[in-house]
Amino acid sequence: MAGNNLKEVSAEYLLFEAKREEKFITGSEAVKEAILRANVDLAISYPITPQSESMHLVGDLYAEGYVKDYFRGENEFAVMSEVAGAAMAGVRVFTATCGPGTLRAFENFPMWAGSRLPIVMAFMTRGVNAPLTIQPDTIEMSFLLDTGMIMLHAENAQDLYDMILLAYDVAEQTSVHLPVGVFVDGFFVTHTRQKVKVIVEDVKLKSYDPSRSPMPTIDMETPPFRYMRDPFVMKSNFISYAAHASWQQEVIAAMYRSKKYLEKYLGSLIEQTNTDAEIQIVASGTAVSQARAAAKILKEEGIEVGIIKIKSIRPFPTEEIKDALKNAEKIVIPEFNRAGWLAKEVASTIKNNDRIVHGPRVYGGMTMPPEIIVEVIKKGTLIGV
């Protein structure tokens, strides 16, 4: 059935009520399934592994009539600039990139947030360091933390599917109107098959209404220069400094206003199991899955471990993390990156952060066997050494 024949429904119906069936698909195919229902006007692509397959499949949706327009940009920077122009004109857009592509396009992301553009984008994270690697690594997420973008981190293909769909409703709220990045660990999710419950009814998300934007939509009556509106912003004086500073504050405030909309779909920005355990593992992305396996091994040895899954990195669930970790004796934070950006976020949030056991951290594409988490827990918490 072509896209024009799908019935437009609310995001609430799409995510909570529409009939679903379980399919055994890759993360890249989950992206296609989500965009099929997202009523996207324009998708722009540029190939980079491991993202390429997802945007190739979105191109198939264009050929089938589910996406109104689609083309390949000249490079990653060009793609993000073109996506911005489309969003400024009131168009619902989608794109994806990863690793070096993220860095090449980086200037655009704070511009998106400052321009209050409700762009939804998927990041299939990969390494960026020399020597070259195309393998999974979440280092690029640490670079994006202060761009003003809302950042969701999917554990698996199901999360990826649902987060892309809910992202459009959150991004397009008048009080929010910010870009949303849905992050997933490349290859671990994009190229493996998992069971994903996808919508099978002939429905799609309601069209984007650009009149809800807090910024003027560019059209024949509103040329691009009107986006700056006040010429004093370009001058070097106190008023221009204050205007820019206050706008940055508004962008961050809008990001935190998104929290109530995210909670409507995610339930909470965190998910916690075994809340009373003295040892707590805090993780996001596929590190959560590895933590679950490690907790199972430890339980068989008589060691109780709790798990806190962080779904949203921006806005960061500060109060939820404080409450979840208030009684923890030791906190273990496994990550797929060298920098330990999640450990830094948690350390800046809680009291007595010397409770944090740093690591394990693997990067450059290495896997994280649950036995490594078990070893770190035993050594770092003086259990069973």
Stockholm file with secondary structure:
# STOCKHOLM 1.0

chainA/1-385         MAGNNLKEVSAEYLLFEAKREEKFITGSEAVKEAILRANVDLAISYPITPQSESMHLVGDLYAEGYVKDYFRGENEFAVMSEVAGAAMAGVRVFTATCGPGTLRAFENFPMWAGSRLPIVMAFMTRGVNAPLTIQPDTIEMSFLLDTGMIMLHAENAQDLYDMILLAYDVAEQTSVHLPVGVFVDGFFVTHTRQKVKVIVEDVKLKSYDPSRSPMPTIDMETPPFRYMRDPFVMKSNFISYAAHASWQQEVIAAMYRSKKYLEKYLGSLIEQTNTDAEIQIVASGTAVSQARAAAKILKEEGIEVGIIKIKSIRPFPTEEIKDALKNAEKIVIPEFNRAGWLAKEVASTIKNNDRIVHGPRVYGGMTMPPEIIVEVIKKGTLIGV
#=GR chainA/1-385 SS CCGGGSEEECHHIIIIISCEEEEEEEHHHHHHHHHHHTTCSEEEECCCTTTHHHHHHHHHHHHHTSSSEEEECSSHHHHHHHHHHHHHTTCCEEEEECTHHHHHTTTHHHHHHHTTCCCEEEEEECCCSSSCCCSCCCHHHHHHTTSSCEEEEESSHHHHHHHHHHHHHHHTSTTTCCCEEEEEETTTTTTSEEEEEEECSSEEECCCCGGGCSSCCCBTTBCGGGGTCCGGGGSSSHHHHHHHHHHHHHHHHHHHHTHHHHHHHHSSSEEEESTTCSEEEEECTHHHHHHHHHHHHHHHTTCCEEEEEECEEESCCHHHHHHHTTTCSEEEEEESSSSCHHHHHHHTTSSSGGGEEEEEECCTTCCCCHHHHHHHHHHHTTSCC
#=GC SS_cons         CCGGGSEEECHHIIIIISCEEEEEEEHHHHHHHHHHHTTCSEEEECCCTTTHHHHHHHHHHHHHTSSSEEEECSSHHHHHHHHHHHHHTTCCEEEEECTHHHHHTTTHHHHHHHTTCCCEEEEEECCCSSSCCCSCCCHHHHHHTTSSCEEEEESSHHHHHHHHHHHHHHHTSTTTCCCEEEEEETTTTTTSEEEEEEECSSEEECCCCGGGCSSCCCBTTBCGGGGTCCGGGGSSSHHHHHHHHHHHHHHHHHHHHTHHHHHHHHSSSEEEESTTCSEEEEECTHHHHHHHHHHHHHHHTTCCEEEEEECEEESCCHHHHHHHTTTCSEEEEEESSSSCHHHHHHHTTSSSGGGEEEEEECCTTCCCCHHHHHHHHHHHTTSCC
//
